[in-house]
């Protein structure tokens, strides 16, 4: 009878889609189902009797084993995301849940762990993220997407471009995108921060100088204009330059010539100029602080970048990108943010915009010792300005929370829309059976137009 019950138990365990294994108190595997074999690529006979860390080679095995924590504390862990290494040496994303195993007398005899393969979800997330990427810029915001379209149109010309936006909104990224899309992309892109240098140094940096132009000028030095020949000159914080320098820059724009310091001969300038500012140049013109003729020269095409507080739907996408970056740099395995931490960031106004968000995530990855960033891992100055009552609910980005289900839901909705809501065509494109797609739609409570799945007709 006991053998029959054990056989039934094994049949049931083998029918489960998630991987399941158990260990004894010596951390040796005592049972191992078919899904575990499929996910890890290691057979049951090879796994049973071995230490669990020898089989799974998980990112948490050495420092913070979840199953060990559960057995020692008696508290189960649910849906913790980690990575394992399969038999082919591939890195597989999974989520794990753990529980304690006890005998009839209540004595702990081992533990059980179930794990779910998240590879498909990870691919869906990457696919979704790529849909919202434009070169190195990432956004799903309507206004930013409009600016992406503008970039493709204006990059082909040599028109001067003015980028306006608060500090940290990504003006330099836009300048790089303009250069990369232009016919000058094989030429250099030279950046000058006009606000970082005093006038005398900025003038020599821009236009260069000849030997003997001043005491320490031992030999000729080309300026940034010369270095940008046949390419793009990006003038960041152009609103900070003096009126005297504005006159010299105006000549470059009008006549395409300039004179290095100490020279009596004009040099030709074959460069495209892209300018950026965090100031309102129109106001500076009205106050007499910025020349109107120069303003009209640099303002042939103006792109105004929205601050992050007006495109909060991009915060989860940006967090995901920054987490990947700082996980690699710091050797961490942080997979996301707790709902409360995400809500805190969604409630914050980001005066420093995207640059500030990146700094916050870099800080959080340094201090975080778990797989999820929590509220206590965020900078204190951020939390001081927030009402704690506003950060108890899960975060929202537009319509729904940024979770794995939300990523999958977004992706499936987008695939359906591209296929005119035809489920059969969508399933074929996704490489799954139409009935599988329908089950996912129902599980995710995805609302779609009432179209015929075969014909696409109402």
N, C-alpha and C positions, 0 to 999 in steps of 0.2 A: 504493500500500500504506500509506504514511504517513498519507494522508488518511483511509483506511478505519479505521486504528487510532484516529485522532483522533475520528472519528465514533462508533466503539464506546465510546471513553472518555467522550464527552459523553452518550451514551445511558445508560451506567452511572451517571454522576454525577447525571443528571436523575432517575433512579429512586430515589435516596436520599431518605429523609424529612427528613434534616437539611439545613440550608443549607450550601453549600460555595462558597467563592470563593478565587481566588489573586491575588497581587499580584506585580509585578516589583520590582526594586530601587529604583524611583522611587515606590513605594507606589501605583501605578496598577493598577486591577483588570484582570486579563487573562482570567479566566473566572468564570462565575456561573451556578449551576444553578437549576432551577425552584423548588425549595424556598426558596431565597434570595429569589426573586421574590415568592413567596407570603407569606413572613414579613415582609419589609420593605415590600412594596407597590410596589417599584421594579423595572421591567422590566430584562431582560438588556441590551438595546440601550442603555438609558439609563445603566446602571451601568458597563459595560465602557469603559475608557479614563479613568474618573474616579478621583480619589483616594479611598481607602477611607473616610476620615473624612467625606468629603462625602456618602457614601451611607448610612453607618450611624449617624453622630452618636451614638456610644456614650458611656457615662459615663466610659470610661477613655481615650478617644482623645487628649485634650489632655495628660494628665499621665503616664499609665502604660500605654501601648499594649502589650498582650500579644504581638501579632505582632512588634512591634519588638524586644521583649525576647527573643523566641525567635530571631529572625534574628541579633541581636547576640551572644547567648550560645550559640546552638546547642541550647538545651534546650527541649523541647516543654512546652506547658502543657495540662493536661487538665481539662475540666469546670469552668472558672472562671465563676461566675455574675456577670452584668452586666446592664445595661439598654441598649436602643437606642431610637431614635425612628424610627417608621415613616413612610411617606409621608403619613399622615393626622395626624401630630403626636402619635400615641399612644405611651406609654411601654411597651415590650415587654420582659418579663424573658426572658433567654436564658442558656444556658451555652455557653461557647466552648472549643474545643481548637485548638492551633496547632502547626505543624511547619514545618521549613525545606525549601525546594525547591532541589535541586542539579542541575547538568547532568552529562553523562557523565564529565566530568573532575573532578567533586567540587566545582566552584565554585558558591557560593551565587548563585542567580539570582532568588530571591524567596521567598515564603512562602505557605502554605495555611492557611486557617482554616475550621473547621466549626462550626456553631452550631445549637443546639436550642431551639425555642420552648418556654418553660416557663409559658406563660399558663394552660394547663389546670391544671398543678400548683399554680400560685399561687392560682387560684380554689379548688382543693381545700383548700389550706392555710387560706385565709380562711374557707371554709365550716366546716372542722373547728374552727378557733379560735372562730368564732361559737357553735358548739354548747356550748362550755365557758365562755361569757361570761354574766355576770349583772350587768346595768347596767355599772358600771365595774370589777367584780370578775371575775377570770378564774381558773378552777380546774377540774381534772378529778378532784380528790381526792374520795373517797367521803364523807368527813365534811364537807367544804366544800359539796358538793352537797346534803347533808342540811340544812346551815344555810341554803342558798339557799331551800329549800322552807319552812323555818321563817320566814324573812323575809317571804315572801308571806302567811303565816298571821297573824303578829303585827302586821304593819304596819297592818292595817285598824283595830286597836283603839287606845286611848290608854294602854295599859298601859305603865308605866315599864320600861325595858330596861337590863340591865347587860351590857356587853361585856367579857369578860375575855380577856387574851392578852398575850403578850410584846410589848415595843416593836417596832414595825415589821411587825406581822402584818396590819395593814389595818383597825384598829378604826374609824378615821374614815370609811373607805370604806363600812363596814357601816352606820354611823350615817347617812351620806348616802343610802344605799339605803333604809333604813327610812323616812326623811323623804320620799323621792321616791315611795315606794309608798303612803304614807298619805293620808288625806283632808285632811291639813294641807299637802300639797305646794305649794299656791299661797301659803302663808304663808312667813315667813323661817325659815332654819335658822341659829342663832347658836351659835358654838363658843367655849367658854371652856377654856383650859388651866389647870387648877387648880394644877398644880405649878410654873407659871412665875411666879407672883406671890406676894408676901407677904400674910399675912392681911388687913392693913388695906386694901391696894389691891384684893385680890380681893373683899372685902365691898362696896366702893363700885362695883367693876366689875359685880358681880352684881345689886345692888339699887339702884344709883344714889344720888343725894343731892340734897338741897334747898339752895338758896342760903343761905349762912350756916352750913351744917353744920360747916364748919371754915374756917380762915383764907383759903385760896385758892378757896373755893367761891363764886364771884361770881354764878353762876346755876344753875338746876336742870339736872341731867344725868340722863337716863334710864339705867338699868342694863341688863345683858344680858337679864334676865328680861322687862323691859318691851319691849325690842327684839324678843324672840322671840314676842310676843303672837300668838296664833292659829297659831303654828308649832311648831318643835322647838328645845329648848335642849340642846345636847350638852356635857356636863361631862366633859372628858377628864382622866385622872389624878385621879379623885375621891378615891382613897385618900390623897392628900397634904394634904387640907384639915384644919384644926384642929378640935377638938371644939366650940369656941365657934361656929364657922361651921357645923358639922354641925347644931347646934340650930336655927339660922336656916333652913337648907335644909330641915330636917325639916318646919318649919311650911309652907313652900311646897308640899311634897308632901302633907301631911295636910289643910291647910285651904285650899289654893289662894290664899293671901294672903301679902303681905310688906310691909315698911315700909322705904322709902328712908332713908338716913342723914339725921338731922335732921328727920324727919317724925314727926308724932303720929297720922297717918292711914294706915290700911292700904290697900294697893292689891291689886286682884284680879289673879291670874295665870292666864291661859288658855294654858298651854303644856304640851307633852309633853316629859318629861325622859328623855333617853338618856344613860347614864353609861358610862364606860370606865375600866379600870384595868389596869396591868401587875402589880399586887400581888394576893395572895390575901387578900381581905377577910375571909373566915371566920377566918383566923389572926389578923388585926388585931383582930377582934371578941373573940376569946378572950384576947388580950393586953390588952384594955381600951383599945386605941388607936383604935377605930372604934365608934361607937354601934350597938348591935344593932338599935334601933328604926329608925334610918335605913337600915341594911343591908337590913332586911326590906322597907322601902318602895321602895328602888331595885332590889331583886332580885325583882321580880314575875316577870320572864322573864330568864333568864340564858343567854347564848350564849358558849361558850368557843371561841375561835379557835385552831386548831392552829398550832404554829410551822412554819416552812418546812422544817425538817429532818424533819418527819413527813409532809410532802406534796411529796416531791422530784419526783414525776411532773409537778408544775406548773412546775418550773424552766425547761424548754425553752419552754413557752408564755409565761412571763413574760419570758424573754430576748427572744423574738420581738417582744413588745409594746414592750419598752424599746429594742430596736434600731431599730424603726420611729420611735419618738419622738426618739431622739437623732440618727438619720440626718437627720431633717428639721430639727432645731434646728442641727446642725452642718454641714449640707450635705454629708454623707458618703454613700458607697455601699457600706456594709458589709453583707454578705448572711448572715452567720452566724458560727459558731465552728468552729475546727478540732476534730477528735475529741479531741485531748489537752486542749484548753482546756475543752471541754464536760465531759470526765471530771473535770477539776480542780474545776469548780463542782459537779458531782454528788457529789464526795467531801467537799465542805466542809459544815460544820454550820450556818453562817449564824447567829451569835448575834444579829445585827441584823435577821434575817429578810428580808422582801421589800424593805424600805427599803435594807438593805445590798446586796442583789442589784442593785437599781436603781443605787446609787452605783457599784458595780463595773462595770456595763455603761457607765455614763456615762464613767467614767475610761478604760475600754478603747477606746471610740469616739474619745476625744480623742487617745490615743497611737498608735492603730492606723493604719498607712499603707497597708494592703492591703485586699483585699475580704473577708478572713477574720480574725477575732480569734484570735490564737495565745496560747500559754501565756505568752510573754514580755510580752504586752500586759496581763496581769492584775496587780493590785496585789501587791507583794512580800509584804506581811503575810499575804495569803491563802495564798500558796505555801509560806511558811515552816512552816506547821502541817500540811502534807500530805506523805505518803510518796510520793515521785516514782514509785515502782514501781506505785502504784495508779492512775496517770493515763496509762498507755501504751495501754490498750485503748479502743476506741470507747465513748461513753457509752451507758448504758441508762436508760430511763425505764419502769420496770415490765417489760414484755416485750421492748421493742425500742428501737433507737437512734432519735434524733430526726433523721431525714434526710428528704429529699423523698420517697423511697420509703416511709418509715415513715408520713409524713403521708398519702400516697395510700392506703396499706394500711389505716390507721385509718379513713379516710373511707369506703372501699369496704366494709369490714367493718360499719361503722355503718349504711350505706345498705342493705346486705343484711339486717341484723338488723331494721331498721324494716319491710322488705318480707317478713318471715318467711322470709328466705333464698331468695326467689324471684328467680332471675337475670333472667328476662325482665322482670318488673315493675321490678326495680332498674335494668336497662339503660334502660328507657323513661323512668324518672324522671331518670336521668343524661343522657339525650339521646344515647345511643350504641347501637350494635348489640349484641345479646347475645353474638355471637362476639368482639367487641372486649372486652367485659367479661370473658369467659372467658379470653382471652389475658392480660389484666392480672392476673387472679387467679392464673394459672399463673406468670407472670413474678415476682410478688411472693411466691410460695409461701404464699399465703393459705389457711389451713386453715378450712374451713367444714363445717357439718353436711351429710351426704349426702342432700340433698333433690333432688327433681326440678325442674329449672330452669323447667319450664312450669307445673306444677301446684302446686309447693310441698309436695308430699307425699313422704314417705320411700319 
